[in-house]
Amino acid sequence: MATNNKTKKMVMAALMAAMCCIATMVIRIPSVTGGYIHLGDGLVLLSGILLGPFHGCLAAGVGSMLADLLSGYPQYAVATLLIKGIAAITGGKVYSILTSKTPVKTLAVISSGICGGVVVTLGYFLFDAYFISNNPLAAAAGIPGNIIQNIFGIIVSSLLLPLLEKSPYIRGLITKKKK
């Protein structure tokens, strides 16, 4: 039975990775800094919430990295793998802590999204400042776009989580994760 649960979690992680990639690539709103605003961060946060730290990190990091590779941003691929993976861990952990203390899940999603968003914004700022532009001032120009993207991610995850939790499979995943 334990192997069956591990297999289910791996399959769900692969599905979430694919969804992160697709959500990042399908709807893209160009930003003034050369990047784009997308819905993928909502799936990054959901990966951390639904799958826990290990599988959530893999799903978010790999899916987002694949979107960079397939969208013509290979210079960001490794940074994205790490940043989005850590954001999923952070968001998932904050969500788990908050939902154990309060039944208000929307507040937990928003708070976890803000914490994960700080990881994303700071991570890309540091990466841009030290590896892409070598100029912290130039890298700071990307902060507003990342904040807007984080807001989109929080909205997406806030809307999708209640729908996903209606599935017995997803409810089972969340229940097993909290044990």
JOTAPE-V91499 format. One record per residue. PHI is phi as a letter, one per 40 degrees, with the letter a starting at -180 (* if undefined). OMEGA is omega in whole degrees, 0 to 359 (NA if undefined). Layout:
PHI&OMEGA, PHI&OMEGA
This chain:
*&180, c&178, c&179, c&178, c&177, c&179, c&178, d&180, c&178, c&179, c&179, c&178, c&178, c&178, c&179, c&177, c&178, c&180, c&176, c&180, c&183, c&181, c&178, c&186, c&190, c&180, b&182, b&177, b&182, c&175, b&183, c&182, c&178, g&176, c&178, a&176, c&182, a&182, c&185, c&181, c&173, c&178, c&175, c&180, c&179, c&177, d&179, c&181, c&187, c&190, b&182, g&189, c&186, c&183, c&177, c&177, c&180, c&182, c&183, c&183, c&182, c&180, c&180, c&177, c&178, c&178, c&177, c&181, c&183, c&183, b&178, g&177, b&185, c&180, c&180, c&190, d&183, c&178, c&179, c&177, d&182, c&185, c&182, c&176, c&179, c&177, c&178, c&177, c&182, c&180, c&180, c&179, c&179, c&179, c&181, c&179, c&183, c&181, c&175, c&183, b&182, a&179, c&183, c&185, c&181, c&177, c&178, c&179, c&180, c&180, c&180, c&176, c&177, c&180, c&176, c&178, c&176, c&178, c&181, c&183, c&179, c&180, c&180, c&175, c&181, c&179, c&179, c&184, c&186, b&183, b&182, c&184, c&187, f&183, a&181, d&180, c&177, c&179, c&179, c&179, c&180, c&184, c&180, d&178, c&178, c&178, c&178, c&179, c&178, c&178, c&176, d&180, c&179, c&179, c&180, d&182, c&178, c&179, c&184, c&185, d&179, c&178, c&180, c&182, c&176, c&178, c&177, d&180, c&180, c&178, d&178, c&178, c&182, c&180, c&180, c&181, c&185, c&181, c&NA
